[in-house]
């Protein structure tokens, strides 16, 4: 009799499990998936705003990474009040709503208002675009309710909590930092490069370079956000938590080898490599590195038929990693104030004849080392800030690791077709090539090496950057799991990198 009861109990449990799985599948099937879910569409809107910001204010990858990171923190915090376990980052005074209110529509309303308010704050020049998005989804953009019992109120509260919490976080968005003279994003730390565009006093340190202004003249851009190492991270304890050891100095065998490698790589660029350099550089209508990896995350959403819940969590994790990776990279950049190949090649090769890219319309030719330049248009020859570590490598290493951890697999499978040279030398186009990104890790490696191929970095910048980014992602994974209410495994705690002491 006991055996029969035991078998019946097992059968009942199995039937219950099957029924639960069926209900879950049916529930998922009734939800908009992939590009149809509202979280995905908010991601698209954020990318459009980022591209517009680049057009209006020129590339500023640190600033846009913070915008995107905080937008998706606001979205996550609003969504968390309609989830059974999630813990908000900044929306701490608003209670979780009852289970019966955890509907798809309530989540859609809450995250829409959170995104609308946050985007309107950070990408303020595009507020009309965001209002149109709200109206398109039958939501009133003028609804400023702060009622914590309604999804509209929760969304508005979530954005307000993020905006208020991040004032005075070191980004100097409002010109609030001491020494900023009331100017947003002003260099309040007083950084000045030791080298001028015309005189390289210390060749181990960063030297500004002249760009064409597009009007027949030239100018040397100032260092972009030299204070970004002071910005408070979200998941990291501090920007210097995983600061790498120093780069190779002039006189070392390693640096001599790596400078020569940059020259040889550029002299032998294939069409596929040119296309890779341009794709990772991101070209016109750029969404910068954080946005680039948000695009990749959206491809994952479509590939895996994500629900709104899955996309909210993925974008949150992905963009927190991107934001913190930029802070960590800038900590290293400003701490070491390291030279770029643009100046290092001039230092090492000066009047020696080398094969190199002569500029737009000239192709590869023999020139003196002091004339060498990266594979870039005259109007944006090289990023205007120190080199070590590579920002592309750090953010790509971090976001690739984040997507790998989130999906539980390194498989990606993305690809893109483009014409080599279209963004750099339109009068000397190469073949149409297909770039394939089989895994997240390979994509990060390709992003990193593209910066060496293009002449923006040496390998030391790239290798240290990729590792730094992965360290950021592993630390952020623990932060992420705690905020979605999942236990952190002992193996995950052990795999998280230890703080590097200097």
N, C-alpha and C positions, 0 to 999 in steps of 0.2 A: 504493500500500500504506500509506504514511504517513497519507494522508487517511482511509482506512478505519479505521486504528487510532485516529486522533484522534477520529473520530466515535463509535467504540465506547467510548472513554474518557469522552467527554462524556455518552453515553447511560448508562453505568454510574454516573457521578456523579449524574445526574439521578434514576435509579432509587433510588440510595442515599439521596438527599435526600428523595424521596417516602416511602421506607420509614421514615426517621427521623421525618418529620412524622406518618406514620400511627401509629408506635409511641408518639410523644408524645401524640397525640390519644387513642389507646386507653388510655394510662396515665392521662391526665387524666380520661377518662370513668369509670375504675374507682375514682377517688377521690371521697370525699364533697365536694360543692361547695356554695358559698354558705353558708346557715345550717346545713347538715349537717356542715360541717367543724369540727373541734374547736377551732381557733383562733377561729372566729366564736363558738362557744359560750362560750369563755373570755371573749371580749369582752362577751357578754351578762351573764355572771356579774360581771364587773368593774363594769358599769353598775348592776346591782342593788345591789352593795355601796356604790357611790358614792351612790345615792339613799338608801340606809339611813343612810349617814354624814351626809348632809344633814339627815335627820329627827332624828338623835340629837344632832348637834353644831352645827346651824344652818349656813347657807351659808358655806363657806370655800373659795372657788374656787382660791386659790393652793395650799393644802395638798392638795386632791384632784387638782389637775393634776400635782403631784409624785408622788403615789401612782400615778396611772395611767401616767405616764411611766416610772417605775421598774419597775412591774409588766411593762410590755411590753418594756423593756430586758432584764429577766430572761428573759422568754419568747424573745426574739430570741437572746440569748446561748446559751441551752440548745439552741435549734434550729440555731444556727450550727455546732455540732460534728457535725451530720449533714448538712451542706451542703458542696459541693465548694470553694466560694470564700469564704464569709462569714467575717468577722473579728469576734469578740465585742468588746463595749465594756469589760466588766469581768472576764469569765471568761478570764483570760489564761494561767493555769497549767494548763489542761486541754486536752489534745491533741484534734485533729480525729479522729473515728472513721474506720475504713477504709470505702471506698466500698460494700462489700457490706453494711454495717450501716446505710446511708442509706435505711432503709425508712420507710414511712408510720407504722407502729406505733411504731417507736423514736422518731420525732419527736413523736408524740402523747403518749407516756409522758414524754419529757423536758420538753416545754413544760407539761404538766399539773402536774408536780412543781414546776417553776419558778414557775408562776402560783400554785399552792397555797401554797407557802412565802412568796412575796412578798406575796400578799393577806393571809395570816394575820398577817404583820408589820405591814402598814399599815392594813388594815381589821380589826383584831384582834377587834372586837366581833361579827364575823360568821364566826368560825372554824368554827362548827357548819355553816353554810351551805356553806362550802368543803369540809368533810369529806364532806358528803352528795354533793357534786358528784363528788368522787373515787370514792366508793363506787359511784355510779351508772355510772361508767365503768370499773368493775372494777379500781380502783387502791387500794392500801392507804395511807391517810393517815398511818399510824404508821411507814411506811418512811422512816427518816432516813439511809439509806445515802449515803455520800460517795465511793463507788467510781466513779472517772472512766472506767471501761470499761463502765458500764451506763447506760441512759437514766434510770433512777431517780436514780442518783448524780449524773449530769450536771445533771439538773433541780434537785436540791437544792443542788449546788455553785453553779449559776448564780444562784439566789436569794441564797445566802449571800454571794457575791462582790458583788452589787449592794448588799445591805443594809450590809455592812461598808464598802464604798467610799464610801457616802453618809452615814455617820455623821460629824458635824462639818462638813457641807457648807453650813452657814449657816441651814438650815431650823429648827434647834433642836427637832427632833422629840423628843429625849430629855432636853431641858433641860440639854444639855451645854455650851452656849455661855457664855462668861464674862459675868456680869451677869444670867443668867437665873434665878438663885435656885433652880435645880434643877427649874423648872417647864417642861414641854413647851410650845413655841410662845410662851413669854413674851417680852415686848417688851424684849429685851436691849440694844437700841441706845438706849433711853431717849427715844424720840420722844414729844414732846408737842405738840399743835397750838397755834399762836399764838393762835387764837381759841377761845373757849368757846361752848357752845350759846346762851348768853345775851348774849354780847358779841362783836361782830365788829370787832376792832381793825384788822386788815389784810384788806380785802375781796378782795384778789388771792389770798389763801391759803385753804386748806381750813378750813371751819367744821363741826364736828359738829352734828347735828340730833337733835331729840327724836323717838322712836318711841313708839307706844302699846305697852304691855306685855301687852295682852290681858286685863288684870285691873282696868281702870279707872285705871291710873296711866301714867306715861311714864318713859322713860330715854333716855340718849344713848349709843349704842354707841361703844366706843373704836375707834381705827384698826385695821383688820384687818392682821395680819402686817406692820408697818411696816419690818421687817428683810428683807423678801423680795428686795430688790435685792442683798442680800449672798449669796444662794443661788448656789452654783456651777452654771452651766448644763451641759448635756450636749454640744450641738453648737456653741454660741457660744463665743467666746474669753472673753467677760465680759458681764455684764448691760448694761453701758453701751456696748457695741460699736457700736450703731446709734442711740444716744440722739438724738432729734429736737431741733430748735431750740426756743426758748421759745414758750409760748402767748401770745395777745394779752392785754395788760394793760388795766386800767380807765383810761379816758381815750382809748383807741384807737378809731378808727372801726370797725375790724373787730369788736371785742368788743361794742360797742353794737349793731351789726347782728346779730350772732349770738345775743345775748340776746333781742332782739326776735323773731328767727326761732323760737326755742324757744317763746315765748309764743304766737305765731301758729299754729305747728304744733299745739300742744296744744288751742288754742281751736277748731280745725277738724278734729279727729281723726275719720276715717271708721271704720266698723266694721272694715274690712280693716286699717286702721292700728292700731286697738286690738288686734286679734287678733295682728298682727305683734309689737307691743310685748310682749304676754303670752307668745307662743310663744318669742321670743328671751330673755325674762326667765326662762323655763323653769318657773315656777310650782311647785306642790307636787310632792314627789318629784323635786326637781331633781337633775340630774347635773352641774350647773355647765357652764361653757363647754367645758372639755376633753372632758367626757362627751358634750356635745351634738354635738361634731364627731366623736367616736367613733361615735355613732349614725349620723351621716351616712356615715361610712366603712363601716359595716355595710350600709347601703343599697347602697353601691357593690359590696360583696361579693356581695350577692344579685343585683343587676342584672347583674353580669359573671361570675357563676358562679365565684367564686374558689376556688382550692385552698387547702389549709392553708398551703403555702409563700407564696402571694401575700398571704394575710391576715396572717401573721406579719410580713412585711416592711412591709405597708401600715400596720398598727397601730403598729408600731415607729416609723416615720417620722412618722406623723400625731401621735402622742402626745409624741414628743420635741419636735416643733415647738410643740405646745400648752404643754408645760412651760417651754420656753425663752422662748416669747412672753410668758408671765406674768412671768417674771423680768425681761425687757426692759421690759415695761409698768410694773412696779413700780419699776424704776430711774428711769424718767421721772416716775412719780407722786411718789416720795419726793424726787427731786431738785428738782422745781418746786413741790411741795406746793400744787397749784393748786386754786382754788375751783370748786365745782359750781354749776350753774344755780339750785339750791335757794336758795343764798345770793345769787348774782348778781342774780337777778330781784328779790329783796327790796331789794338795794342800789340798783338802777337805778329801780325803780318804786315802792317804798315805799308812799306813800298814794295813788298814782294808781289810778284805776279801770281794771281790765282785765277782759276776758272770759277765764275760765279754768275748770278743773275744780274744783268745790267740795269734792270728797271723795265717799266712798261714799254712795250714795243721793241725792246732790244734783245730779249732772250738771254741765253747763256753765252758768255763771252769772257775774254781774258781782261782782268782789271787789276789794279793795285789793291792790296788788302785794306787800305784806309778808305776805299770806295765801296767796300762790301756793305750790303744791306739785306734785311729780311725779305722774304717773298711776300710783299704786301704793297698795296697802293700807296702812292706818295702822300695821300691825305691822312693815312693812319699806318705809319710804318712799323710801330712797335708799341706795345702797351706802356703807358707812362707811369711806371712805378717799379720798384726793385724786383729782382728776378726770383730769388729763392725763398719759398718754393713756388713752383708753377701753380697758379690758381686753377687753370684748366685741369691739371693732373689731380690736384687736391679735391676739387669738387667732383670730378669724374670718378676718382677712386672711391670717394665716399658714397655718392649716389648709386654707383654700380653695386657696391656692397649692400646698400640699403635695399635695392630692388631684389637682390639675390636672397637676402634674409627674409624679406616680406613674402616673396613668392615661394620660397623653399627650394629654389632651383636657380642655377646660373644660366639656363637657357633663355635666349632672347629671340633671335630670328628676324631682326629688322634689316631692311636694306633701303638704299636710296640711289636714284640715278641722277647724275648731273654732268655738265660739260666742264672738263678741266680748264681752268684759267678764266672762267666767265666772270669771277669776282675780282680778279687781279690784273689780267692782261686780255681784255675783251677783243683786242685786235689780233691776238695770237692764240686763238682757241685750240685746245687739244681735242681728244676723242671724248665721246660720251662714255662714261664708265659707271659701273654699279658697285657701290660700296656695300659690303655685307658685314653685319654685326651679329655673329652667331651666339655670343654669350654676353652677359653684362660685363664680366671681367675683361673680355677681349675688347669690348667697346671702350672701356676706360683706358686700356693700354693704347688703343688706337688714338684716342683723344690726347693722351699724354705725348705719344711719339710725334703726333702732328705738330706739336709746338717746337719740337727739335727740328723736324723737317722744314718748318717754316722759318727757322732761324731766330725764334723768340726766346728759346731756352737751351741750356745744355742738359745733358742726361742727368746730372746731379739734381737739377731743379725738378725734373720729371719723376725720377725714382723716389726721391724723398717726399714729393707731393702725393704720389699715389699711395704711399704707405701712411702718410699723415691722414689722408682722407679716409682710408679704411679704419684707422684708429678712431676717428671721429664717429664713423658709422656704427662701429661695435659698441662704443660708449652710448650712442644715441639709441641703439636697439634696446638696451636695458631701460632707459628713460621711457621709450615708446611702450614697451610691454607693461610697465607700471601704470602708464596712463590709460591703456586700454583694459586694465584690470586683469591681466594675465600674469601668472607666476613666472618669475625669472628662474630659469633652470640653473643648477649649480655649474653645469658645463658652460653656460653662457656667461656667468659671472667670471669663470676662470679664463675664458677666451677674450674677455674685455681687456684691452691693453692697460698696463699700469702707467700711472702718471710719470712722465719723464722729469727727473730732477736736473736742474742746471747748476 
